[in-house]
């Protein structure tokens, strides 16, 4: 089962540069063309499922506008009989 992740974008800092979109290995980010930030930029958004929480987008964001979260994976303990 693949790991599930998601992002949150702080629109105060996001200037819609698109660097995070270009490096996303899952190709799940895009600019939100229907919204503008208070500074007039289209912020990035999670466009579809498939984010694994790899955090590559965070590493390239020059404005530290992205937070990444990853669903905790709980492995079942194997039973010895």
Secondary structure, 3 states (H helix, E strand, C coil): CCCCEEEEECCCCCCCCCHHHHHCCCCCEEECCCCCCCCCCCCEEECCCCCCCCCHHHHHCCCCCEEEEECCCCCCCCCCC
